[in-house]
């Protein structure tokens, strides 16, 4: 479940005010359960912010330049694995 940043900030502040007691904080912030508050506090501690990670879209090998890049890599070293070629060319 995704929340707006303001909601997550509120949850973290409430959790702090409740001395990191997730159950009490969830009662104070009636819309969310204890696990949710705990998860967001862990995210803040581990990552340093409350933003969700943005997933990068992988390049596909359908573009002509991508096909040529893969073919050149294979031509240079035909014994490279598919995984190695994917990492070298940054193509899935």
FENCOR-V974206 format. One record per residue. RES is the residue in one letter. SS is DSSP state (A for helix, B for strand, O for the rest). OMEGA is omega as a letter, one per 30 degrees, with the letter a starting at -180 (* if undefined). D_LAST is the distance of its C-alpha to the last C-alpha in Angstrom with 1 decimal. Layout:
res:RES ss:SS omega:OMEGA d_last:D_LAST
res:RES ss:SS omega:OMEGA d_last:D_LAST
This chain:
res:X ss:O omega:a d_last:28.2
res:X ss:O omega:l d_last:27.7
res:X ss:O omega:l d_last:30.7
res:X ss:O omega:a d_last:31.7
res:X ss:A omega:a d_last:32.0
res:X ss:A omega:l d_last:35.8
res:X ss:A omega:a d_last:35.8
res:X ss:A omega:l d_last:33.9
res:X ss:A omega:l d_last:36.2
res:X ss:A omega:a d_last:39.2
res:X ss:A omega:a d_last:38.0
res:X ss:A omega:l d_last:37.6
res:X ss:A omega:l d_last:41.0
res:X ss:A omega:l d_last:42.6
res:X ss:A omega:l d_last:41.2
res:X ss:A omega:l d_last:42.6
res:X ss:A omega:l d_last:45.9
res:X ss:O omega:l d_last:46.0
res:X ss:O omega:l d_last:45.6
res:X ss:O omega:l d_last:42.1
res:X ss:O omega:a d_last:43.6
res:X ss:A omega:a d_last:40.9
res:X ss:A omega:l d_last:43.3
res:X ss:A omega:l d_last:45.8
res:X ss:A omega:l d_last:43.2
res:X ss:A omega:l d_last:41.9
res:X ss:A omega:l d_last:45.5
res:X ss:A omega:l d_last:46.0
res:X ss:O omega:a d_last:42.8
res:X ss:O omega:a d_last:43.5
res:X ss:O omega:a d_last:40.4
res:X ss:O omega:a d_last:38.1
res:X ss:O omega:a d_last:38.3
res:X ss:A omega:a d_last:38.6
res:X ss:A omega:l d_last:35.1
res:X ss:A omega:l d_last:33.6
res:X ss:A omega:l d_last:35.7
res:X ss:A omega:a d_last:35.0
res:X ss:A omega:a d_last:31.2
res:X ss:A omega:l d_last:31.5
res:X ss:A omega:l d_last:33.8
res:X ss:A omega:l d_last:31.5
res:X ss:A omega:a d_last:28.7
res:X ss:A omega:a d_last:31.1
res:X ss:A omega:a d_last:32.3
res:X ss:A omega:a d_last:28.9
res:X ss:A omega:a d_last:26.9
res:X ss:O omega:l d_last:29.9
res:X ss:O omega:a d_last:29.4
res:X ss:O omega:a d_last:29.1
res:X ss:O omega:l d_last:26.2
res:X ss:O omega:l d_last:23.2
res:X ss:O omega:l d_last:19.9
res:X ss:O omega:a d_last:17.8
res:X ss:O omega:l d_last:14.2
res:X ss:O omega:l d_last:11.9
res:X ss:O omega:l d_last:9.8
res:X ss:O omega:l d_last:6.2
res:X ss:B omega:l d_last:6.3
res:X ss:O omega:a d_last:6.0
res:X ss:O omega:a d_last:7.1
res:X ss:O omega:l d_last:10.5
res:X ss:O omega:a d_last:12.3
res:X ss:A omega:l d_last:14.6
res:X ss:A omega:l d_last:14.1
res:X ss:A omega:l d_last:10.3
res:X ss:A omega:l d_last:11.6
res:X ss:A omega:l d_last:14.3
res:X ss:A omega:l d_last:12.5
res:X ss:A omega:l d_last:10.7
res:X ss:A omega:l d_last:14.1
res:X ss:A omega:l d_last:16.0
res:X ss:A omega:l d_last:14.2
res:X ss:A omega:l d_last:14.9
res:X ss:A omega:a d_last:18.4
res:X ss:A omega:a d_last:19.2
res:X ss:O omega:a d_last:18.5
res:X ss:O omega:a d_last:18.0
res:X ss:O omega:l d_last:18.2
res:X ss:O omega:l d_last:15.0
res:X ss:O omega:l d_last:12.9
res:X ss:A omega:l d_last:9.4
res:X ss:A omega:l d_last:8.7
res:X ss:A omega:l d_last:10.7
res:X ss:A omega:l d_last:9.1
res:X ss:A omega:a d_last:5.6
res:X ss:A omega:l d_last:8.1
res:X ss:A omega:a d_last:10.4
res:X ss:A omega:a d_last:8.6
res:X ss:O omega:l d_last:6.7
res:X ss:B omega:l d_last:3.8
res:X ss:O omega:* d_last:0.0
